[in-house]
Amino acid sequence: KQEVTQIPAALSVPEGENLVLNCSFTDSAIYNLQWFRQDPGKGLTSLLLIQSSQREQTSGRLNASLDKSSGRSTLYIAASQPGDSATYLCAVRIGSQGNLIFGKGTKLSVKP
Amino acid sequence: GAGVSQSPSNKVTEKGKDVELRCDPISGHTALYWYRQSLGQGLEFLIYFQGNSAPDKSGLPSDRFSAERTGGSVSTLTIQRTQQEDSAVYLCASSLVGGAYYEQYFGPGTRLTVT
């Protein structure tokens, strides 16, 4: 059974720091991996989607890497801002129909 | 364009009552997914629609849960005889095409509280 783990569960950093969020999964037979952010009381916003054949994806200050063989992904956030404060979720797809298996998230707080 | 919308945004119901939750996917998206987010459980998959068909209902937690999709668009998730453990945020997502390679876009969710 595929399990997705995110470490740390919570993280607090001062504004301007670069930071890394970690995601690991137990079964390397994934189609792709997707990072989301969730703001309190809101739905999920897709940040980056990495296909299994890719090693990384970048969007603005965000960079996500994927090492499928070791079952790991990282989300790197450069020059963090208070507006980055949210819960970050990692999810993998293992079935052809596309349903996602989620980790429990990392709650990020960026202090001004 | 308009994103995924869900209604109601909040629903409080008494134990034993039936509830219906609605999802309006992005126009033109053929695939639709329901997920549930419970405290301590994280996000879990409930059901997937391709068009009006639900090839995978494996995530539905009990036979009190059912869902339908009509016209390849709106979907409703129905919970009969609600229990307190059904309290959660129910999230809907849609994607252009069903399958593993396409991004899912999520709605804001319906927060269900069973008293």
Interface residues (C-beta under 8 A of the other chain):
Chain A: Y31 N32 Q34 F36 G41 K42 G43 L44 T45 S46 L49 Q51 L89 A91 R93 G95 S96 Q97 G98 N99 L100 I101 F102 G103 K104 G105
Chain B: V4 A31 Y33 Y35 G42 L43 E44 F45 Y48 Q50 P55 D56 G59 L91 A93 S95 G98 G99 A100 Y101 Y102 E103 Q104 Y105 F106 G107 P108 G109 R111
